[in-house]
């Protein structure tokens, strides 16, 4: 029994000594601070709105396109990394081109030089798919652009035919 108590005490002392040497416990080195969050829409002088591709609407494809942009000197467009989140196999192929086009034609502000900018374009379908939906968009700072299909409504929409008279 004495041996067991002696072994337990030795293990506890060794563990505390090891934590003190590694800087663990209270007052230890916490490492480098986390990087700042990426900048967003505020870094653009002009950023157009991507279209909802007709092929994606017809195939009922939605998802999100994440563009991470490294801003070079004087606001020059640096490396662009694209990731797509979609439940559909064709999501990346259908949703990425309009976003890439808008990002590449945008002008970045010079005071964002050296920053990483994140833009998320969220394509979302609403209601039953119809031939010619009204597409709306809205911006949600700091970095989200919503592209939403809304079902066409009313007589002026032109997407529905009048019911035949009986």
RAVEN-V747564 format. One record per residue. N is the residue number from 0. RES is the residue in one small letter. PHI is phi as a letter, one per 20 degrees, with the letter a starting at -180 (* if undefined). OMEGA is omega in whole degrees, -180 to 180 (none if undefined). D_FIRST is the distance of its C-alpha to the first C-alpha in Angstrom with 1 decimal. Layout:
N;RES;PHI;OMEGA;D_FIRST
N;RES;PHI;OMEGA;D_FIRST
//
This chain:
0;x;*;178;0.0
1;x;f;180;3.8
2;x;f;-180;5.4
3;x;f;178;5.1
4;x;f;180;6.4
5;x;f;178;8.6
6;x;f;180;10.0
7;x;f;179;10.8
8;x;f;179;12.6
9;x;f;180;14.4
10;x;f;180;15.6
11;x;f;179;16.9
12;x;f;179;18.7
13;x;f;-180;20.1
14;x;f;180;21.4
15;x;f;178;23.1
16;x;f;179;24.6
17;x;f;179;26.0
18;x;f;180;27.6
19;x;f;-179;29.2
20;x;f;-180;30.6
21;x;e;-179;32.1
22;x;n;180;33.6
23;x;f;179;31.4
24;x;m;-176;30.6
25;x;f;173;33.1
26;x;m;-178;36.2
27;x;f;178;35.9
28;x;f;-177;39.0
29;x;e;179;40.2
30;x;n;-178;42.4
31;x;f;179;46.1
32;x;f;179;47.7
33;x;f;180;48.7
34;x;f;179;52.2
35;x;f;178;54.9
36;x;f;-179;56.0
37;x;f;175;59.0
38;x;f;-177;62.4
39;x;c;-174;64.6
40;x;f;-179;68.1
41;x;f;-179;69.0
42;x;e;-179;69.3
43;x;d;171;72.3
44;x;f;177;75.9
45;x;b;178;77.0
46;x;c;180;75.0
47;x;f;179;76.8
48;x;d;179;75.6
49;x;f;177;74.8
50;x;e;172;76.6
51;x;e;-175;75.1
52;x;g;-179;76.2
53;x;g;180;78.5
54;x;f;178;76.9
55;x;f;177;73.5
56;x;f;-178;75.1
57;x;f;180;76.8
58;x;e;-180;73.6
59;x;m;-178;71.7
60;x;d;172;69.3
61;x;c;-178;67.3
62;x;q;-179;64.4
63;x;c;176;63.5
64;x;d;-180;64.5
65;x;d;178;62.3
66;x;d;176;64.1
67;x;d;-174;62.3
68;x;d;172;64.8
69;x;e;-177;64.3
70;x;e;-179;67.1
71;x;e;180;68.7
72;x;g;-180;70.9
73;x;l;177;73.6
74;x;n;179;72.1
75;x;f;179;72.7
76;x;f;177;71.0
77;x;e;-179;68.2
78;x;f;178;65.9
79;x;d;178;65.8
80;x;d;-178;62.8
81;x;d;174;63.4
82;x;c;-179;61.0
83;x;c;176;62.1
84;x;d;-180;60.1
85;x;b;178;62.0
86;x;f;-175;61.4
87;x;d;-178;64.5
88;x;f;-179;64.9
89;x;e;-177;68.1
90;x;g;-178;66.7
91;x;f;-177;66.4
92;x;f;-176;69.7
93;x;e;-172;71.6
94;x;e;-175;70.0
95;x;f;-174;69.4
96;x;g;-180;73.1
97;x;f;179;74.4
98;x;f;178;71.4
99;x;g;-179;71.7
100;x;f;-179;75.4
101;x;f;-179;75.0
102;x;f;-177;72.2
103;x;f;179;74.2
104;x;e;-179;77.4
105;x;f;176;75.6
106;x;d;180;76.0
107;x;e;179;72.9
108;x;f;-179;73.0
109;x;f;-178;72.9
110;x;f;175;70.5
111;x;e;179;67.8
112;x;g;179;67.9
113;x;n;-179;64.5
114;x;e;170;63.0
115;x;d;-178;61.6
116;x;d;178;63.5
117;x;d;174;62.3
118;x;c;178;64.8
119;x;d;177;63.9
120;x;d;-177;66.8
121;x;d;175;65.9
122;x;e;-178;68.4
123;x;c;177;68.2
124;x;e;177;70.4
125;x;c;176;71.4
126;x;m;178;73.3
127;x;f;179;74.9
128;x;f;178;76.1
129;x;c;-174;79.9
130;x;f;-175;82.4
131;x;c;-178;82.8
132;x;f;172;80.1
133;x;e;-180;80.4
134;x;d;179;77.7
135;x;d;176;76.4
136;x;b;175;74.1
137;x;b;180;72.3
138;x;d;-180;70.1
139;x;c;-179;66.8
140;x;g;15;65.8
141;x;e;-171;63.9
142;x;b;-176;64.2
143;x;d;172;65.1
144;x;d;178;68.5
145;x;e;173;69.0
146;x;d;-172;71.6
147;x;c;175;72.1
148;x;e;177;74.5
149;x;d;178;76.2
150;x;f;177;78.3
151;x;f;-180;82.0
152;x;c;175;83.5
153;x;n;-176;87.0
154;x;f;-177;90.4
155;x;e;-176;90.6
156;x;f;177;87.6
157;x;m;-177;89.6
158;x;e;-179;86.7
159;x;c;179;87.8
160;x;e;177;91.2
161;x;f;179;93.0
162;x;f;-180;92.7
163;x;f;179;95.9
164;x;f;-180;98.3
165;x;d;none;98.8
//
